[in-house]
Amino acid sequence: MAKFFTYSLLAAALGFASPAFADDAATPALTFTVDRAAVESKMVFQISATDGATIQVDWGDGVLKDVTIADYNAAGYVFTEVDGTIAGTSIKVYAPDASKINYLSADWTQADDADAKIKGINVSQLAGLKELILDNNNIGSLDISKCVALTTLRASDNRLTSLTFGENPNLKTVTVSNNFNVTSGSLNSGAGNNQVLAADWSKLPELSSLNVAANLYSELGWSDTFDISKNTKLATLNINGCGISELDLTPFTSLKTLNAQWNSLEKADLSGMMANGAAVYLNHNNLLSVKLPDTSASKMTRLNLADNNLTFETLPTPGMTKVAANYVYAPQAVINNTLNGKNIVDFSNLAKVGETATVFTWESNGKTVEGIYNEDNGTFTFCEAGEYVCKMTNAAFPSLTLSTTAVTVGQSEVWPRMLFSFIVAPEAAGKTMTLNISTTDKQSVQVDWGNGTLSNPVETKNYETDWEYGTPTGKVAGTNVTVYGSDPTTINKLDLAWDKEAGAETKILSANLSKLSGMDDLTVASNALTSLDLTGNAALAKLYINGNNISDIRFPENCALTRIEAQNTAEAGENDLFKVDLSKATKLNYLVINFNNKNSEATTINLENNTELATLMATDCNLETIDVSKLAKLAQLTVNNNNLETVDVSQMNEKGRLFAMNNKISSLVLPAKLATLNVSNNKLTFETLPSTSIATNYTYNNQKPMVVTAAEGKVDLSSQAMVDNVETVYVWTSGTEEIKDFSVMNGLFTFTKSAEKAVCTMTNAMLPKLSLTTVPVDITVEGSAVEEIEATDNCEAEYFNLQGVKVSGNEPGIYIRRQGNKTSKVIVK
């Protein structure tokens, strides 16, 4: 509300014969105390009373001066400004009813005389006082215990060492701060020295705003505490510059604004705060951890966590917009950089923020150094003596660079360079493992089997020339096994396949092979890997991962892989390359993924970028479709035991091989000639099978029974009647009995008698290894003209070929002979 001032000053002479003097027995409504130096200084205060009143002021000389004051609640925000010249050290104010005084402001301003600061005040008679403002004075103690109506107290920049509350059930706002500079962390010129943290705040049940900035925790007595745990309605709390090291903030579920800069807090739990619109300033503390309110539904307005001991690991929710509209988290304190062991610095806890990797940069004498340490997921083992500082950045916190103190590595602490490492289960301890390592320089390697101790050196071999590996062997002593040597780039072949004799516990769970940039052949078969990072293995050409559980592979740019074998068996292995993006492996020409996709989560596999593929084996993969049309160099496709309905390998040349047995194939798209074709146990027929000239090695037997239907006593098998102009032979049976009661014309059968579960068996000399059958079919004939004709032995015999065409029957062959109502199959030789 706007403030309006009324000035009601008593003139020196208003017609009275003599001035009025204070009665020593009367109780003043209000008393101010000042220093002797204040005498003859001007003093100003503002006051208001309910319904207005005439008060009397004794400026210290016993003379009463009448002043008519307004009621600041009556119209707008109106109160009366009273001024006078101080005549003594005690200024008293008398009122007809002290309980009606509802507003008092006696704050000192720069416009006031320098000596006119109040050093004491008695407001014990002001039971109706609602607002009390006493900023910038020299008050040493303040008792407001009798001010039961008080809602607002401001007494910043005084000299308070005592603040007494009583029954103050309405007091909601208390400001007793000192003038603190949040930029420099020090008091501003002219600031007060309030020290009232030890006040009994529990007597203020309705307190919603508290400002005690720069009241020092260190000034508390040995038995005193700063306890605001009962003030659970606090919405605004300012404890800037108090030097507080510990404060439980969890009770404050209504808290919306927290100013706690320049303290010594090591943790802050704000999970009970209301996130929507909240503003939190916790910069310049010693925070190691912080918990924020739930920001999933609404953001905080501002969050400042700068200048603490927070890191990528402990900073809350990365991303500038996820927790607050304005999120300040930089800078942070320098991280203490200590050696863990002889020459190891462990920053593994800072290696990632979610899935975003941290970039570590080491410097010596202000210059970036590389190649002088081994890195394993944020753990650094130094290989050269020196003094080093690390700087860390992470894209999740783009404004922050973490720095460390310097670490000194002595010459005696230097280890060889890390070559690679892997992790096994704790149960592997005590088991013997053998590693197979080939290097071009035949360097010696040493193994830390998990206890931080290096084994004796073992000389490696070059498999390319020696046809054998170096085989360091030892007992596992921990979960992290690390191999050291002189140069990781000279490892050309590495075989870490699981050895059954070593026990299932020794299966590798994960591996760090990032430094092996020269490795061209890797075998990690039959382990328990779920993912594989090959981004550092640009030279890798052959990868054998059979029998693992891999569904995630990260390939390098310019990937050199030409061969991947990742098959499982029906009983072992859960590799699933259907979940792996193979598009970067553009040079791949040999891929084996048998028994992948065991859970049938995919129905096909995308290989459109793998145009160099010559061999693809994908048996038992629950495939429903496969598109290899872009694989112009495809020479072998093995897709046995899937659910394919068609296969198109028309791009293959005459040396091509297709294995597609045990599918649901009913059509094929093939070139004119193949070397090998196996399409047995599908749904192919004489009509859809290629001729025997298609391939030198051609397997087509055991096709699934054809589905046929019978209608009005007729079954149509005309599609199977001819193969390359050679007639098909049909034989009908029902159970063990042959059926002969029909006529046939070009494979269209017309039955003269009903038959149950009739099956037709078809053979054709052009596809001699296939006996094609139909599914059983029930044939129903309504009546029969043949049955009504009386059989006569004297009737002329007629002959029909197996296609139902009437012939003479004189040529050698198999015929149907009909005489009267009798039909039989005959052979003419």
C-alpha positions in Angstrom: 0.0 0.0 0.0 1.1 3.6 -0.6 2.3 5.4 2.5 0.9 8.8 3.4 2.4 10.9 6.2 0.5 13.5 8.3 2.6 15.9 10.3 1.2 17.1 13.7 3.9 19.0 15.5 3.1 20.8 18.7 4.0 24.5 18.4 6.1 26.1 21.0 3.2 28.1 22.3 -0.5 27.2 21.8 -1.9 29.6 24.2 -0.9 27.7 27.4 0.5 29.7 30.2 3.1 26.9 31.0 4.1 23.5 29.6 2.9 20.2 30.9 5.3 17.9 32.7 5.5 14.1 32.9 4.1 12.4 35.9 6.7 10.2 37.4 4.1 7.7 38.5 2.6 7.3 35.0 3.7 4.3 32.9 4.8 5.3 29.4 3.4 3.3 26.5 6.8 3.3 24.9 10.4 4.2 25.9 13.5 4.8 23.7 17.0 4.9 25.1 19.8 6.8 23.4 23.4 7.7 24.2 24.3 11.0 25.9 25.8 12.1 22.5 22.4 12.0 21.0 21.2 15.0 23.0 20.2 18.0 20.8 20.0 15.6 17.8 16.8 15.3 15.8 14.8 12.1 16.1 12.0 10.9 13.9 9.7 7.9 14.3 6.4 6.9 12.8 3.4 5.7 14.8 -0.2 4.7 14.4 -3.1 3.8 16.7 -6.4 2.1 16.2 -9.1 4.8 15.7 -6.4 7.4 16.1 -5.3 9.1 19.4 -3.5 12.0 21.0 -0.2 10.9 22.5 2.3 12.8 24.6 6.1 12.7 24.0 8.7 13.4 26.6 11.9 14.1 24.5 14.0 13.6 27.7 13.5 16.8 29.6 10.2 15.9 31.3 8.2 18.2 29.1 5.2 16.5 27.4 4.3 17.5 23.9 0.9 16.5 22.5 0.8 14.8 19.1 -2.4 13.6 17.3 -1.7 10.4 15.5 -3.7 8.7 12.7 -4.9 5.1 12.3 -2.9 3.5 9.5 -5.7 1.0 8.9 -8.3 3.7 8.5 -7.6 4.9 5.0 -4.9 3.5 2.8 -1.7 3.1 4.8 -1.7 6.2 6.9 0.5 6.8 9.9 1.9 9.9 11.7 5.5 10.9 11.6 6.7 12.4 14.9 9.9 14.4 15.2 11.6 16.3 17.9 14.9 17.3 19.4 16.3 14.8 21.9 16.7 16.5 25.3 17.8 13.5 27.4 18.8 9.8 27.2 15.3 8.5 27.7 12.5 9.4 25.3 9.0 8.4 26.6 5.7 8.2 24.8 2.5 8.3 26.7 -0.9 7.2 25.3 -4.4 7.1 26.6 -4.5 3.3 25.7 -1.1 1.8 24.8 -2.8 -1.4 23.5 -4.2 0.6 20.6 -0.8 1.5 19.2 -0.7 -0.8 16.1 2.4 0.5 14.2 5.8 1.7 15.2 8.8 2.5 12.9 12.0 3.9 14.4 14.5 2.8 11.8 17.5 5.0 11.4 18.3 6.4 7.9 21.1 8.3 6.4 18.9 11.4 6.5 18.9 11.2 10.3 21.5 12.7 12.7 24.4 10.3 13.1 24.1 10.2 16.9 20.3 9.7 17.0 20.5 5.9 17.0 18.4 4.1 19.5 20.3 1.7 21.8 17.3 0.4 23.8 13.5 0.2 23.5 10.7 -0.9 25.8 7.5 -2.0 24.0 6.1 -4.2 26.8 2.9 -2.1 26.9 2.2 -2.4 23.2 -0.1 -5.5 23.2 -1.9 -4.3 20.1 1.3 -3.6 18.1 1.3 -5.3 14.7 4.4 -3.9 12.9 7.7 -3.0 14.6 10.5 -1.6 12.5 13.8 -0.8 14.2 16.5 -1.2 11.5 19.9 0.4 11.6 20.1 1.3 15.3 22.3 0.2 18.2 19.8 -1.9 20.1 21.5 -4.6 22.2 18.5 -6.5 23.4 14.8 -6.6 22.4 11.9 -8.1 24.3 8.7 -8.4 22.3 7.1 -11.1 24.6 4.2 -8.8 25.4 3.4 -7.8 21.8 0.9 -10.5 21.3 -0.6 -9.0 18.1 2.7 -8.5 16.4 2.9 -9.9 12.8 6.1 -8.2 11.5 9.4 -7.5 13.2 12.3 -5.7 11.5 15.4 -5.0 13.4 18.2 -5.5 10.9 21.7 -4.0 11.5 21.5 -3.5 15.2 23.7 -4.9 18.0 21.3 -7.5 19.2 22.6 -10.2 21.5 19.2 -11.0 23.0 15.9 -11.4 21.4 13.0 -12.4 23.6 9.8 -13.9 22.4 6.8 -14.8 24.5 3.2 -15.3 23.4 3.6 -14.2 19.8 1.2 -16.4 18.1 0.7 -14.0 15.1 4.3 -13.2 14.3 4.9 -14.3 10.7 7.9 -12.2 9.6 11.1 -11.6 11.5 14.1 -9.8 9.9 17.1 -9.5 12.2 19.9 -9.7 9.6 23.1 -7.8 9.2 24.0 -6.1 5.9 25.7 -8.9 4.1 27.3 -8.8 0.6 26.5 -12.1 -1.2 29.1 -11.4 -3.9 32.1 -11.0 -1.6 30.8 -13.0 1.3 31.5 -10.2 3.8 29.6 -7.5 5.6 28.9 -4.2 3.9 30.1 -0.9 5.4 27.9 0.2 8.2 26.5 -3.2 8.8 25.2 -4.2 12.2 26.2 -7.0 14.5 23.1 -8.9 15.4 23.8 -12.2 17.0 20.5 -13.8 17.9 20.6 -17.3 16.4 20.1 -18.7 19.9 16.6 -17.1 20.2 13.8 -19.4 21.2 12.2 -19.6 17.7 9.9 -22.4 18.8 7.6 -19.7 20.3 6.7 -18.5 16.9 4.4 -21.2 15.5 3.1 -19.1 12.6 6.5 -17.8 11.4 6.6 -17.9 7.6 9.6 -15.6 6.9 12.9 -15.5 8.8 16.0 -13.5 7.9 19.0 -13.9 10.2 21.7 -13.3 7.5 25.2 -12.8 8.9 24.2 -13.7 12.4 27.2 -15.9 13.1 26.9 -19.5 14.2 30.4 -19.2 15.7 29.0 -16.6 18.2 26.7 -19.1 19.9 27.5 -20.0 23.4 28.7 -23.6 24.1 25.2 -24.7 25.1 23.3 -22.6 22.5 21.9 -23.9 19.2 20.1 -22.4 16.2 16.9 -24.4 16.3 14.1 -23.7 13.9 12.8 -27.3 13.7 9.4 -26.2 15.1 8.9 -23.5 12.5 7.4 -25.8 9.9 5.4 -23.1 8.2 8.5 -21.3 7.0 8.1 -20.3 3.4 11.2 -18.0 3.2 14.4 -18.6 5.0 17.6 -16.4 4.8 20.7 -17.7 6.6 23.2 -16.1 4.2 26.7 -15.8 5.7 25.9 -17.4 9.1 28.7 -20.0 8.9 26.2 -22.8 9.6 27.6 -26.3 9.0 24.5 -28.4 9.6 20.8 -27.7 9.3 17.9 -30.1 8.9 15.7 -28.7 6.2 13.3 -31.6 5.9 10.6 -30.2 8.2 10.0 -27.2 5.9 7.4 -28.6 3.5 6.1 -25.1 2.8 9.5 -23.6 2.0 9.6 -21.8 -1.3 12.7 -19.5 -1.0 16.0 -20.5 0.6 18.9 -18.2 0.9 21.8 -20.2 2.4 24.8 -18.7 0.7 28.2 -18.5 2.3 27.8 -21.2 4.9 29.6 -24.4 5.7 26.8 -26.9 4.8 28.0 -30.3 3.6 24.6 -31.6 2.7 21.2 -30.2 2.0 18.0 -32.2 1.8 15.3 -30.1 0.1 13.1 -33.1 -0.9 10.2 -31.8 1.1 10.1 -28.4 -0.6 7.5 -27.4 -3.1 9.2 -27.3 -6.5 6.8 -25.1 -8.4 8.4 -21.6 -8.3 10.9 -22.4 -5.7 14.2 -20.4 -5.5 17.2 -22.0 -3.8 20.6 -20.3 -3.3 23.1 -22.7 -1.8 26.2 -21.3 -3.5 29.4 -20.9 -1.5 29.0 -23.8 0.8 30.9 -27.1 1.3 28.1 -29.2 -0.2 29.0 -32.8 -1.0 25.4 -33.8 -1.7 22.0 -32.2 -2.3 18.5 -33.6 -2.6 16.0 -31.5 -4.5 12.2 -31.5 -4.5 10.4 -33.6 -7.2 10.7 -31.6 -10.4 8.9 -34.1 -12.7 5.7 -32.1 -12.7 7.0 -28.5 -12.4 10.3 -26.7 -12.3 12.0 -24.6 -9.7 12.4 -20.9 -10.6 16.1 -20.7 -9.7 18.7 -23.1 -8.3 22.3 -21.9 -7.5 24.7 -24.6 -6.4 27.9 -22.9 -7.5 31.1 -22.9 -5.5 30.6 -26.1 -3.6 32.3 -29.5 -3.5 29.8 -31.0 -6.0 30.9 -33.1 -9.0 29.4 -34.7 -12.0 28.4 -37.6 -9.7 26.7 -35.5 -7.1 25.2 -32.5 -9.0 21.5 -33.2 -9.3 19.6 -33.9 -12.5 21.9 -32.8 -15.4 20.5 -30.5 -18.0 19.8 -26.8 -17.6 16.0 -27.1 -18.0 15.1 -30.2 -16.1 15.2 -28.9 -12.5 15.0 -25.1 -12.7 14.4 -22.4 -15.3 17.7 -20.9 -14.1 20.2 -23.5 -12.9 23.7 -22.3 -11.9 26.2 -25.1 -11.0 29.6 -23.6 -11.9 32.2 -23.3 -10.7 32.9 -26.0 -8.1 35.8 -26.4 -5.7 39.0 -28.0 -6.8 38.9 -31.8 -6.3 41.6 -33.3 -4.0 43.7 -35.5 -6.3 45.2 -38.3 -4.4 46.9 -41.5 -5.4 45.0 -44.7 -4.7 47.9 -47.1 -4.3 51.3 -46.5 -5.8 50.4 -44.7 -9.0 46.6 -44.9 -9.4 44.1 -42.1 -9.5 40.5 -43.3 -9.4 37.9 -41.0 -11.0 35.7 -43.9 -12.1 32.7 -42.4 -10.2 33.0 -39.4 -12.6 33.5 -41.3 -15.8 29.9 -40.9 -16.9 26.8 -38.9 -16.3 24.0 -41.2 -17.3 25.3 -42.4 -20.7 27.3 -39.3 -21.4 31.1 -39.9 -21.0 33.4 -37.5 -19.2 36.4 -36.2 -21.1 39.6 -36.3 -18.9 42.5 -34.1 -19.8 45.8 -34.4 -17.9 48.2 -31.5 -17.7 51.8 -31.1 -16.5 53.3 -27.6 -16.2 50.2 -26.2 -17.9 50.6 -28.4 -21.0 48.4 -31.3 -22.0 50.1 -34.7 -21.8 49.0 -38.0 -23.4 50.2 -41.5 -23.4 51.7 -41.3 -19.9 48.9 -43.2 -18.2 46.6 -46.2 -18.5 42.9 -45.5 -18.4 40.2 -47.9 -17.4 36.8 -46.3 -17.1 38.1 -43.2 -15.3 40.8 -45.0 -13.4 44.3 -43.8 -14.3 47.5 -45.7 -13.8 50.6 -43.6 -14.5 53.5 -44.9 -16.5 55.8 -41.9 -16.2 56.9 -39.9 -13.1 55.8 -36.3 -12.9 53.3 -33.9 -11.4 49.9 -33.9 -13.0 46.6 -32.0 -12.8 43.4 -33.3 -14.3 40.6 -31.3 -15.9 37.2 -32.9 -16.6 34.3 -31.9 -18.8 31.0 -33.5 -19.5 28.4 -32.5 -22.1 25.7 -33.0 -19.5 27.0 -30.0 -17.6 28.4 -27.8 -20.4 29.2 -24.8 -18.2 31.4 -26.7 -15.7 35.1 -27.8 -15.9 36.2 -29.7 -12.8 39.8 -29.3 -11.8 42.0 -31.3 -9.4 44.9 -30.5 -7.2 48.3 -31.7 -8.5 49.4 -35.3 -7.9 53.1 -36.3 -7.9 54.1 -39.7 -9.2 57.6 -40.9 -8.3 59.8 -42.9 -10.5 59.6 -45.9 -8.2 55.8 -45.8 -8.5 55.6 -46.1 -12.3 53.9 -49.2 -13.7 54.0 -50.6 -17.3 51.2 -49.5 -19.6 47.8 -51.0 -19.4 47.0 -53.2 -22.4 43.5 -54.4 -21.6 41.3 -55.5 -18.7 38.2 -57.5 -18.0 35.9 -58.2 -15.1 34.8 -61.6 -13.8 32.5 -62.6 -11.0 33.7 -62.6 -7.4 33.2 -66.4 -7.4 36.1 -66.6 -9.8 38.6 -66.0 -7.0 41.1 -68.8 -6.7 40.3 -70.2 -10.2 43.1 -70.5 -12.7 42.8 -68.7 -16.0 45.0 -68.7 -19.1 45.1 -65.8 -21.6 46.2 -66.2 -25.2 48.0 -63.1 -26.4 49.8 -62.5 -29.8 51.9 -59.4 -30.4 53.9 -58.2 -33.3 56.9 -57.2 -31.1 56.7 -60.2 -28.7 56.6 -57.9 -25.7 56.5 -59.2 -22.2 53.3 -58.8 -20.3 52.4 -58.8 -16.6 49.0 -59.5 -15.1 47.3 -58.0 -12.1 44.9 -60.8 -11.3 42.8 -58.6 -9.2 44.8 -57.8 -6.0 46.9 -54.9 -7.2 50.0 -57.0 -7.6 51.8 -57.6 -10.9 52.8 -61.1 -11.9 56.2 -62.0 -13.3 56.7 -61.0 -16.9 55.6 -63.5 -19.6 56.9 -63.2 -23.1 54.3 -63.2 -25.8 54.4 -64.8 -29.3 53.4 -63.5 -32.7 50.8 -65.9 -34.0 51.4 -64.8 -37.5 54.9 -66.2 -37.5 55.0 -68.5 -34.5 51.6 -70.1 -34.9 51.2 -69.9 -31.1 50.3 -67.4 -28.4 51.9 -66.1 -25.3 50.0 -67.7 -22.5 50.2 -65.9 -19.1 48.5 -68.1 -16.5 47.5 -67.3 -12.9 44.9 -67.5 -10.2 42.2 -64.9 -10.1 42.4 -62.7 -6.9 39.7 -60.2 -7.6 37.0 -59.2 -10.0 39.1 -56.8 -12.2 41.9 -58.5 -14.1 44.3 -56.1 -15.9 47.1 -56.9 -18.3 50.1 -54.6 -18.6 53.0 -54.3 -21.1 54.9 -51.8 -23.1 52.6 -51.1 -26.0 49.0 -52.0 -26.4 49.0 -51.2 -30.2 51.2 -54.2 -31.0 48.6 -56.8 -29.9 47.4 -58.3 -33.1 45.4 -61.3 -31.9 43.7 -61.9 -28.6 41.9 -65.1 -27.5 40.0 -64.8 -24.3 37.5 -67.7 -25.0 36.2 -69.3 -21.9 37.9 -72.5 -20.9 35.4 -75.1 -19.6 38.1 -76.6 -17.3 38.5 -73.3 -15.6 34.9 -73.3 -14.3 31.9 -71.3 -15.2 32.9 -68.7 -12.6 35.7 -67.5 -14.8 33.4 -66.3 -17.6 34.2 -62.7 -18.5 31.4 -60.3 -17.7 32.8 -57.2 -19.4 36.0 -56.1 -21.1 37.9 -52.9 -21.8 39.9 -53.4 -25.1 39.9 -49.7 -26.1 43.7 -49.4 -26.4 44.1 -52.3 -28.8 44.0 -50.2 -31.9 46.2 -52.7 -33.9 44.2 -55.9 -33.0 42.8 -57.6 -36.1 41.5 -60.9 -34.5 39.5 -61.2 -31.3 38.0 -64.3 -29.7 35.8 -64.0 -26.6 33.6 -67.0 -27.2 31.5 -68.7 -24.5 31.8 -66.0 -21.9 29.0 -63.9 -20.3 29.4 -60.6 -22.2 26.3 -58.5 -22.7 27.9 -55.7 -24.6 31.1 -55.0 -26.4 32.7 -51.6 -27.1 35.0 -51.8 -30.2 35.2 -48.1 -30.9 39.0 -48.2 -30.2 39.6 -51.3 -32.4 39.7 -49.8 -35.8 41.9 -52.5 -37.2 39.7 -55.4 -36.0 38.8 -57.7 -39.0 37.6 -60.9 -37.3 35.4 -61.2 -34.3 34.3 -64.4 -32.6 31.7 -63.9 -29.9 29.8 -67.2 -30.1 27.9 -68.3 -27.0 27.7 -64.9 -25.1 24.7 -62.8 -24.2 25.6 -59.8 -26.4 22.9 -57.5 -27.7 24.9 -54.3 -27.9 28.1 -53.7 -30.0 29.6 -50.3 -30.5 31.6 -50.3 -33.8 34.4 -47.9 -34.7 34.2 -45.4 -37.4 35.7 -46.8 -40.6 35.0 -50.3 -39.2 37.4 -52.9 -40.7 35.4 -56.0 -39.7 35.0 -58.6 -42.4 33.9 -61.6 -40.2 31.6 -61.9 -37.2 30.6 -65.2 -35.7 28.0 -64.8 -33.0 26.1 -68.0 -33.0 24.4 -69.6 -30.0 23.3 -73.1 -29.6 19.8 -74.3 -28.6 21.0 -74.8 -25.0 23.6 -72.0 -24.5 24.2 -68.4 -25.4 21.8 -65.5 -25.7 23.6 -63.4 -28.3 21.0 -61.3 -30.2 22.6 -59.4 -33.1 19.1 -58.6 -34.3 19.3 -55.8 -31.7 22.7 -54.6 -32.9 23.1 -51.9 -35.6 25.3 -53.5 -38.1 25.2 -50.6 -40.6 28.7 -49.4 -39.7 30.2 -52.8 -40.5 30.1 -52.1 -44.2 33.1 -54.4 -45.0 31.5 -57.4 -43.5 31.5 -60.4 -45.8 30.9 -63.3 -43.4 28.2 -63.3 -40.7 27.0 -66.2 -38.5 24.1 -65.5 -36.2 22.5 -69.0 -35.8 20.1 -69.2 -32.8 20.0 -65.5 -32.3 16.6 -63.8 -31.6 15.5 -66.7 -29.4 12.6 -64.7 -28.0 11.2 -63.9 -31.4 11.3 -60.2 -30.7 12.2 -59.5 -34.4 10.8 -61.0 -37.6 13.6 -59.9 -39.9 17.1 -58.4 -39.9 18.3 -55.3 -41.7 21.5 -55.9 -43.7 21.0 -53.3 -46.5 24.2 -51.5 -45.7 26.3 -54.7 -45.6 26.6 -55.0 -49.3 29.9 -56.9 -49.1 28.3 -59.9 -47.4 29.1 -63.1 -49.2 28.1 -65.6 -46.5 25.2 -65.3 -44.2 24.2 -68.0 -41.7 21.0 -67.4 -39.8 19.5 -70.7 -38.8 16.9 -71.0 -36.0 16.4 -67.3 -35.8 12.6 -67.1 -36.0 12.8 -65.2 -39.2 9.6 -64.6 -41.1 11.1 -62.5 -43.9 14.6 -61.8 -45.1 15.6 -59.3 -47.8 19.1 -60.0 -49.3 18.3 -58.2 -52.6 21.1 -55.6 -52.0 23.7 -58.2 -51.3 25.1 -58.5 -54.8 28.1 -60.6 -53.6 26.1 -63.1 -51.7 27.4 -66.6 -52.3 25.9 -68.6 -49.4 22.7 -68.1 -47.5 21.8 -70.5 -44.8 18.4 -69.9 -43.2 17.3 -73.4 -42.1 14.7 -73.8 -39.4 12.9 -70.5 -39.7 9.4 -69.3 -40.6 10.2 -68.0 -44.1 7.5 -68.2 -46.8 9.7 -67.1 -49.7 13.4 -66.6 -50.5 14.8 -64.4 -53.3 18.5 -65.1 -54.2 18.2 -64.3 -57.9 21.4 -62.3 -57.7 23.5 -65.4 -56.9 25.8 -66.9 -59.6 26.2 -70.5 -60.5 28.5 -71.1 -57.5 25.9 -69.9 -55.1 24.6 -72.0 -52.3 21.2 -71.8 -50.6 20.2 -73.7 -47.5 16.6 -73.1 -46.6 15.3 -76.4 -45.2 12.6 -76.6 -42.6 10.8 -73.4 -43.3 7.3 -72.6 -44.7 8.5 -71.7 -48.2 6.0 -72.0 -51.0 7.8 -70.0 -53.6 11.4 -69.4 -54.6 13.1 -66.7 -56.8 16.3 -68.3 -58.0 19.0 -67.7 -60.7 19.3 -70.2 -63.6 21.9 -72.2 -61.8 23.3 -72.8 -58.3 26.0 -75.0 -56.9 23.9 -76.2 -53.9 20.2 -75.9 -53.1 18.5 -77.4 -50.1 14.9 -76.6 -49.7 13.6 -79.8 -48.1 10.7 -79.8 -45.7 9.0 -76.8 -46.9 5.6 -76.2 -48.8 7.0 -76.5 -52.3 5.3 -78.7 -54.9 5.9 -80.1 -58.4 4.6 -76.8 -59.7 6.9 -74.5 -57.6 10.0 -76.6 -57.3 12.8 -75.9 -59.8 13.9 -78.8 -62.0 16.9 -81.0 -61.0 19.1 -79.0 -63.4 19.0 -76.1 -61.0 22.0 -77.3 -58.9 24.7 -80.0 -58.8 23.7 -80.6 -55.1 19.9 -80.4 -54.9 17.8 -81.5 -52.0 14.1 -81.1 -52.2 12.5 -84.1 -50.6 10.0 -84.2 -47.6 7.8 -81.3 -48.6 4.9 -80.7 -46.3 1.5 -82.1 -47.5 -0.5 -80.0 -49.9 -3.7 -78.5 -48.7 -6.5 -79.4 -51.1 -10.3 -79.3 -50.9 -13.1 -81.4 -52.3 -16.3 -79.9 -53.7 -19.1 -81.8 -55.3 -16.9 -84.9 -55.5 -14.1 -83.2 -57.3 -10.5 -82.5 -56.3 -8.3 -80.3 -58.5 -4.6 -81.3 -58.7 -4.2 -80.0 -62.2 -1.3 -77.7 -61.1 0.8 -80.8 -60.4 -0.1 -82.7 -63.6 3.1 -82.0 -65.5 6.8 -81.3 -64.8 8.7 -80.4 -67.9 6.1 -82.3 -70.1 6.4 -85.4 -68.0 3.1 -86.6 -66.5 2.6 -87.0 -62.8 1.4 -90.3 -61.4 -1.4 -90.0 -58.9 -2.5 -92.7 -56.4 -5.4 -92.1 -54.1 -5.8 -94.0 -50.8 -8.1 -94.0 -47.8 -6.3 -95.6 -44.9 -4.6 -98.7 -46.4 -7.2 -99.0 -49.2 -6.5 -97.7 -52.7 -9.3 -95.6 -54.1 -10.2 -96.2 -57.8 -13.7 -94.8 -58.0 -13.0 -91.7 -60.0 -12.3 -90.4 -63.4 -9.5 -88.0 -64.1 -8.9 -85.3 -66.8 -5.6 -83.4 -66.7 -5.3 -83.8 -62.9 -8.9 -82.9 -62.2 -10.5 -85.8 -60.3 -14.2 -86.6 -60.4 -15.1 -89.2 -57.8 -18.0 -91.6 -58.2 -18.0 -92.8 -54.6 -17.6 -90.9 -51.3 -14.4 -91.4 -49.4 -13.1 -90.4 -45.9 -9.7 -89.0 -45.3 -8.6 -89.5 -48.8 -4.9 -88.8 -49.6 -3.3 -88.5 -53.0 0.3 -89.5 -53.4 2.0 -87.9 -56.4 5.3 -88.8 -58.1 7.0 -87.5 -61.2 10.0 -88.8 -62.9 11.5 -85.3 -63.3 11.7 -84.9 -59.5 12.3 -88.6 -58.5 13.3 -88.0 -54.9 10.0 -86.4 -54.0 6.8 -88.2 -53.1 4.3 -85.4 -52.8 1.1 -86.0 -50.8 -2.0 -84.0 -49.9 -3.5 -83.5 -46.6 -6.4 -85.9 -45.9 -9.7 -84.7 -47.4 -13.2 -86.0 -47.1 -14.9 -86.6 -50.5 -18.7 -86.7 -50.7 -20.6 -87.9 -53.8 -24.4 -87.4 -53.9 -25.7 -90.5 -55.7 -23.9 -92.4 -58.6 -24.9 -93.1 -62.2 -22.5 -96.0 -62.3 -24.2 -97.8 -59.4 -27.5 -97.7 -61.3 -26.0 -99.5 -64.4 -26.0 -103.3 -64.2 -22.6 -104.7 -64.6 -22.2 -107.0 -67.7 -19.1 -109.0 -68.5 -19.9 -108.6 -72.2 -19.5 -104.8 -72.0 -16.6 -103.4 -74.1 -13.5 -102.5 -72.1 -12.3 -98.8 -72.3 -8.8 -97.5 -71.4 -7.7 -94.1 -70.1 -4.3 -92.7 -69.3 -3.6 -91.4 -65.8 -4.7 -87.9 -66.9 -8.2 -89.3 -67.7 -7.7 -89.1 -71.5 -9.3 -92.1 -73.4 -6.6 -94.1 -75.3 -6.4 -97.4 -77.1 -4.5 -99.1 -74.4 -2.3 -100.9 -76.9 1.0 -99.1 -76.1 3.1 -100.1 -73.0 2.2 -98.1 -69.9 -0.1 -97.8 -66.9 -3.8 -97.3 -67.7 -7.2 -97.2 -66.0 -9.4 -100.0 -67.5 -13.2 -99.6 -67.2 -15.6 -102.3 -68.2 -19.2 -101.8 -67.2 -19.2 -100.7 -63.6 -15.8 -102.1 -62.8 -12.7 -100.0 -62.9 -9.1 -101.2 -62.4 -5.5 -100.1 -63.0 -3.6 -102.2 -65.5 0.0 -102.3 -66.8 0.5 -103.0 -70.5 4.0 -104.3 -71.3 
